[in-house]
Amino acid sequence: MIVRLTEAAKDDLLEIWRYIVVDSPGAADRQLDRIEAAIARLADFPNLGVARDELREGLRMLRVDRYAVFYSYRSRRVRVERILHASRDATSIGF
């Protein structure tokens, strides 16, 4: 399967890194590595996450540490929609 990130998801990754790097550059790099590794696994296992149809039909969520990767898949393509801190209210995002 092909995995693609939306521009919003790419921006989310950069925002996560910028937030953490202030306190620890190494921790920021490691966190992004863990998130990116989890996203890469979706190519082989797109059902890893849990269904979040209440947010949008076909949307799934995969937890990575304190972050939630929201994605959908079909036709051999995984589309990562957003990557948010788990404390954020996903219902207000508007997927």
MODELLER restraints for C-alpha pairs under 7 A, 6 or more apart:
rsr = mdl.restraints
at = mdl.atoms
rsr.add(forms.Gaussian(group=physical.xy_distance, feature=features.Distance(at['CA:1:A'], at['CA:43:A']), mean=4.75, stdev=0.5))
rsr.add(forms.Gaussian(group=physical.xy_distance, feature=features.Distance(at['CA:1:A'], at['CA:44:A']), mean=6.62, stdev=0.5))
rsr.add(forms.Gaussian(group=physical.xy_distance, feature=features.Distance(at['CA:1:A'], at['CA:76:A']), mean=4.69, stdev=0.5))
rsr.add(forms.Gaussian(group=physical.xy_distance, feature=features.Distance(at['CA:1:A'], at['CA:77:A']), mean=5.37, stdev=0.5))
rsr.add(forms.Gaussian(group=physical.xy_distance, feature=features.Distance(at['CA:1:A'], at['CA:78:A']), mean=6.87, stdev=0.5))
rsr.add(forms.Gaussian(group=physical.xy_distance, feature=features.Distance(at['CA:2:A'], at['CA:43:A']), mean=6.12, stdev=0.5))
rsr.add(forms.Gaussian(group=physical.xy_distance, feature=features.Distance(at['CA:2:A'], at['CA:76:A']), mean=6.38, stdev=0.5))
rsr.add(forms.Gaussian(group=physical.xy_distance, feature=features.Distance(at['CA:2:A'], at['CA:77:A']), mean=4.80, stdev=0.5))
rsr.add(forms.Gaussian(group=physical.xy_distance, feature=features.Distance(at['CA:2:A'], at['CA:78:A']), mean=6.04, stdev=0.5))
rsr.add(forms.Gaussian(group=physical.xy_distance, feature=features.Distance(at['CA:3:A'], at['CA:43:A']), mean=6.04, stdev=0.5))
rsr.add(forms.Gaussian(group=physical.xy_distance, feature=features.Distance(at['CA:3:A'], at['CA:77:A']), mean=5.91, stdev=0.5))
rsr.add(forms.Gaussian(group=physical.xy_distance, feature=features.Distance(at['CA:3:A'], at['CA:78:A']), mean=4.60, stdev=0.5))
rsr.add(forms.Gaussian(group=physical.xy_distance, feature=features.Distance(at['CA:3:A'], at['CA:79:A']), mean=5.96, stdev=0.5))
rsr.add(forms.Gaussian(group=physical.xy_distance, feature=features.Distance(at['CA:4:A'], at['CA:78:A']), mean=6.18, stdev=0.5))
rsr.add(forms.Gaussian(group=physical.xy_distance, feature=features.Distance(at['CA:4:A'], at['CA:79:A']), mean=5.00, stdev=0.5))
rsr.add(forms.Gaussian(group=physical.xy_distance, feature=features.Distance(at['CA:4:A'], at['CA:80:A']), mean=6.13, stdev=0.5))
rsr.add(forms.Gaussian(group=physical.xy_distance, feature=features.Distance(at['CA:5:A'], at['CA:79:A']), mean=5.80, stdev=0.5))
rsr.add(forms.Gaussian(group=physical.xy_distance, feature=features.Distance(at['CA:5:A'], at['CA:80:A']), mean=4.65, stdev=0.5))
rsr.add(forms.Gaussian(group=physical.xy_distance, feature=features.Distance(at['CA:5:A'], at['CA:81:A']), mean=6.49, stdev=0.5))
rsr.add(forms.Gaussian(group=physical.xy_distance, feature=features.Distance(at['CA:6:A'], at['CA:80:A']), mean=6.13, stdev=0.5))
rsr.add(forms.Gaussian(group=physical.xy_distance, feature=features.Distance(at['CA:6:A'], at['CA:81:A']), mean=5.57, stdev=0.5))
rsr.add(forms.Gaussian(group=physical.xy_distance, feature=features.Distance(at['CA:8:A'], at['CA:81:A']), mean=6.89, stdev=0.5))
rsr.add(forms.Gaussian(group=physical.xy_distance, feature=features.Distance(at['CA:8:A'], at['CA:82:A']), mean=6.08, stdev=0.5))
rsr.add(forms.Gaussian(group=physical.xy_distance, feature=features.Distance(at['CA:9:A'], at['CA:80:A']), mean=6.50, stdev=0.5))
rsr.add(forms.Gaussian(group=physical.xy_distance, feature=features.Distance(at['CA:9:A'], at['CA:81:A']), mean=5.66, stdev=0.5))
rsr.add(forms.Gaussian(group=physical.xy_distance, feature=features.Distance(at['CA:9:A'], at['CA:82:A']), mean=4.29, stdev=0.5))
rsr.add(forms.Gaussian(group=physical.xy_distance, feature=features.Distance(at['CA:9:A'], at['CA:83:A']), mean=5.59, stdev=0.5))
rsr.add(forms.Gaussian(group=physical.xy_distance, feature=features.Distance(at['CA:12:A'], at['CA:82:A']), mean=6.72, stdev=0.5))
rsr.add(forms.Gaussian(group=physical.xy_distance, feature=features.Distance(at['CA:12:A'], at['CA:83:A']), mean=5.65, stdev=0.5))
rsr.add(forms.Gaussian(group=physical.xy_distance, feature=features.Distance(at['CA:12:A'], at['CA:84:A']), mean=6.83, stdev=0.5))
rsr.add(forms.Gaussian(group=physical.xy_distance, feature=features.Distance(at['CA:13:A'], at['CA:83:A']), mean=6.82, stdev=0.5))
rsr.add(forms.Gaussian(group=physical.xy_distance, feature=features.Distance(at['CA:17:A'], at['CA:28:A']), mean=5.14, stdev=0.5))
rsr.add(forms.Gaussian(group=physical.xy_distance, feature=features.Distance(at['CA:17:A'], at['CA:32:A']), mean=6.83, stdev=0.5))
rsr.add(forms.Gaussian(group=physical.xy_distance, feature=features.Distance(at['CA:20:A'], at['CA:27:A']), mean=6.92, stdev=0.5))
rsr.add(forms.Gaussian(group=physical.xy_distance, feature=features.Distance(at['CA:20:A'], at['CA:28:A']), mean=5.02, stdev=0.5))
rsr.add(forms.Gaussian(group=physical.xy_distance, feature=features.Distance(at['CA:21:A'], at['CA:28:A']), mean=5.07, stdev=0.5))
rsr.add(forms.Gaussian(group=physical.xy_distance, feature=features.Distance(at['CA:35:A'], at['CA:64:A']), mean=6.13, stdev=0.5))
rsr.add(forms.Gaussian(group=physical.xy_distance, feature=features.Distance(at['CA:42:A'], at['CA:48:A']), mean=6.93, stdev=0.5))
rsr.add(forms.Gaussian(group=physical.xy_distance, feature=features.Distance(at['CA:43:A'], at['CA:78:A']), mean=6.88, stdev=0.5))
rsr.add(forms.Gaussian(group=physical.xy_distance, feature=features.Distance(at['CA:48:A'], at['CA:62:A']), mean=6.74, stdev=0.5))
rsr.add(forms.Gaussian(group=physical.xy_distance, feature=features.Distance(at['CA:49:A'], at['CA:60:A']), mean=5.66, stdev=0.5))
rsr.add(forms.Gaussian(group=physical.xy_distance, feature=features.Distance(at['CA:49:A'], at['CA:61:A']), mean=4.88, stdev=0.5))
rsr.add(forms.Gaussian(group=physical.xy_distance, feature=features.Distance(at['CA:49:A'], at['CA:62:A']), mean=4.20, stdev=0.5))
rsr.add(forms.Gaussian(group=physical.xy_distance, feature=features.Distance(at['CA:50:A'], at['CA:60:A']), mean=5.31, stdev=0.5))
rsr.add(forms.Gaussian(group=physical.xy_distance, feature=features.Distance(at['CA:50:A'], at['CA:61:A']), mean=5.32, stdev=0.5))
rsr.add(forms.Gaussian(group=physical.xy_distance, feature=features.Distance(at['CA:50:A'], at['CA:62:A']), mean=6.57, stdev=0.5))
rsr.add(forms.Gaussian(group=physical.xy_distance, feature=features.Distance(at['CA:51:A'], at['CA:59:A']), mean=6.12, stdev=0.5))
rsr.add(forms.Gaussian(group=physical.xy_distance, feature=features.Distance(at['CA:51:A'], at['CA:60:A']), mean=4.40, stdev=0.5))
rsr.add(forms.Gaussian(group=physical.xy_distance, feature=features.Distance(at['CA:51:A'], at['CA:61:A']), mean=6.50, stdev=0.5))
rsr.add(forms.Gaussian(group=physical.xy_distance, feature=features.Distance(at['CA:52:A'], at['CA:59:A']), mean=5.25, stdev=0.5))
rsr.add(forms.Gaussian(group=physical.xy_distance, feature=features.Distance(at['CA:52:A'], at['CA:60:A']), mean=5.07, stdev=0.5))
rsr.add(forms.Gaussian(group=physical.xy_distance, feature=features.Distance(at['CA:52:A'], at['CA:61:A']), mean=6.53, stdev=0.5))
rsr.add(forms.Gaussian(group=physical.xy_distance, feature=features.Distance(at['CA:53:A'], at['CA:59:A']), mean=5.69, stdev=0.5))
rsr.add(forms.Gaussian(group=physical.xy_distance, feature=features.Distance(at['CA:55:A'], at['CA:91:A']), mean=6.30, stdev=0.5))
rsr.add(forms.Gaussian(group=physical.xy_distance, feature=features.Distance(at['CA:55:A'], at['CA:95:A']), mean=6.75, stdev=0.5))
rsr.add(forms.Gaussian(group=physical.xy_distance, feature=features.Distance(at['CA:56:A'], at['CA:95:A']), mean=6.36, stdev=0.5))
rsr.add(forms.Gaussian(group=physical.xy_distance, feature=features.Distance(at['CA:58:A'], at['CA:72:A']), mean=5.90, stdev=0.5))
rsr.add(forms.Gaussian(group=physical.xy_distance, feature=features.Distance(at['CA:59:A'], at['CA:70:A']), mean=6.75, stdev=0.5))
rsr.add(forms.Gaussian(group=physical.xy_distance, feature=features.Distance(at['CA:59:A'], at['CA:71:A']), mean=5.72, stdev=0.5))
rsr.add(forms.Gaussian(group=physical.xy_distance, feature=features.Distance(at['CA:59:A'], at['CA:72:A']), mean=4.90, stdev=0.5))
rsr.add(forms.Gaussian(group=physical.xy_distance, feature=features.Distance(at['CA:60:A'], at['CA:70:A']), mean=5.65, stdev=0.5))
rsr.add(forms.Gaussian(group=physical.xy_distance, feature=features.Distance(at['CA:60:A'], at['CA:71:A']), mean=5.28, stdev=0.5))
rsr.add(forms.Gaussian(group=physical.xy_distance, feature=features.Distance(at['CA:60:A'], at['CA:72:A']), mean=5.85, stdev=0.5))
rsr.add(forms.Gaussian(group=physical.xy_distance, feature=features.Distance(at['CA:61:A'], at['CA:68:A']), mean=6.17, stdev=0.5))
rsr.add(forms.Gaussian(group=physical.xy_distance, feature=features.Distance(at['CA:61:A'], at['CA:69:A']), mean=5.42, stdev=0.5))
rsr.add(forms.Gaussian(group=physical.xy_distance, feature=features.Distance(at['CA:61:A'], at['CA:70:A']), mean=4.48, stdev=0.5))
rsr.add(forms.Gaussian(group=physical.xy_distance, feature=features.Distance(at['CA:61:A'], at['CA:71:A']), mean=6.26, stdev=0.5))
rsr.add(forms.Gaussian(group=physical.xy_distance, feature=features.Distance(at['CA:62:A'], at['CA:68:A']), mean=5.63, stdev=0.5))
rsr.add(forms.Gaussian(group=physical.xy_distance, feature=features.Distance(at['CA:62:A'], at['CA:69:A']), mean=5.04, stdev=0.5))
rsr.add(forms.Gaussian(group=physical.xy_distance, feature=features.Distance(at['CA:62:A'], at['CA:70:A']), mean=6.57, stdev=0.5))
rsr.add(forms.Gaussian(group=physical.xy_distance, feature=features.Distance(at['CA:63:A'], at['CA:69:A']), mean=6.24, stdev=0.5))
rsr.add(forms.Gaussian(group=physical.xy_distance, feature=features.Distance(at['CA:66:A'], at['CA:85:A']), mean=5.92, stdev=0.5))
rsr.add(forms.Gaussian(group=physical.xy_distance, feature=features.Distance(at['CA:66:A'], at['CA:86:A']), mean=5.49, stdev=0.5))
rsr.add(forms.Gaussian(group=physical.xy_distance, feature=features.Distance(at['CA:67:A'], at['CA:83:A']), mean=6.67, stdev=0.5))
rsr.add(forms.Gaussian(group=physical.xy_distance, feature=features.Distance(at['CA:67:A'], at['CA:84:A']), mean=5.50, stdev=0.5))
rsr.add(forms.Gaussian(group=physical.xy_distance, feature=features.Distance(at['CA:67:A'], at['CA:85:A']), mean=4.36, stdev=0.5))
rsr.add(forms.Gaussian(group=physical.xy_distance, feature=features.Distance(at['CA:67:A'], at['CA:86:A']), mean=4.93, stdev=0.5))
rsr.add(forms.Gaussian(group=physical.xy_distance, feature=features.Distance(at['CA:68:A'], at['CA:83:A']), mean=5.60, stdev=0.5))
rsr.add(forms.Gaussian(group=physical.xy_distance, feature=features.Distance(at['CA:68:A'], at['CA:84:A']), mean=5.30, stdev=0.5))
rsr.add(forms.Gaussian(group=physical.xy_distance, feature=features.Distance(at['CA:68:A'], at['CA:85:A']), mean=6.13, stdev=0.5))
rsr.add(forms.Gaussian(group=physical.xy_distance, feature=features.Distance(at['CA:68:A'], at['CA:86:A']), mean=5.53, stdev=0.5))
rsr.add(forms.Gaussian(group=physical.xy_distance, feature=features.Distance(at['CA:69:A'], at['CA:82:A']), mean=6.09, stdev=0.5))
rsr.add(forms.Gaussian(group=physical.xy_distance, feature=features.Distance(at['CA:69:A'], at['CA:83:A']), mean=4.51, stdev=0.5))
rsr.add(forms.Gaussian(group=physical.xy_distance, feature=features.Distance(at['CA:69:A'], at['CA:84:A']), mean=6.66, stdev=0.5))
rsr.add(forms.Gaussian(group=physical.xy_distance, feature=features.Distance(at['CA:70:A'], at['CA:80:A']), mean=5.97, stdev=0.5))
rsr.add(forms.Gaussian(group=physical.xy_distance, feature=features.Distance(at['CA:70:A'], at['CA:81:A']), mean=5.51, stdev=0.5))
rsr.add(forms.Gaussian(group=physical.xy_distance, feature=features.Distance(at['CA:70:A'], at['CA:82:A']), mean=5.26, stdev=0.5))
rsr.add(forms.Gaussian(group=physical.xy_distance, feature=features.Distance(at['CA:70:A'], at['CA:83:A']), mean=6.16, stdev=0.5))
rsr.add(forms.Gaussian(group=physical.xy_distance, feature=features.Distance(at['CA:71:A'], at['CA:78:A']), mean=6.85, stdev=0.5))
rsr.add(forms.Gaussian(group=physical.xy_distance, feature=features.Distance(at['CA:71:A'], at['CA:79:A']), mean=5.44, stdev=0.5))
rsr.add(forms.Gaussian(group=physical.xy_distance, feature=features.Distance(at['CA:71:A'], at['CA:80:A']), mean=4.19, stdev=0.5))
rsr.add(forms.Gaussian(group=physical.xy_distance, feature=features.Distance(at['CA:71:A'], at['CA:81:A']), mean=5.13, stdev=0.5))
rsr.add(forms.Gaussian(group=physical.xy_distance, feature=features.Distance(at['CA:72:A'], at['CA:78:A']), mean=5.80, stdev=0.5))
rsr.add(forms.Gaussian(group=physical.xy_distance, feature=features.Distance(at['CA:72:A'], at['CA:79:A']), mean=5.34, stdev=0.5))
rsr.add(forms.Gaussian(group=physical.xy_distance, feature=features.Distance(at['CA:72:A'], at['CA:80:A']), mean=6.61, stdev=0.5))
rsr.add(forms.Gaussian(group=physical.xy_distance, feature=features.Distance(at['CA:73:A'], at['CA:79:A']), mean=5.99, stdev=0.5))
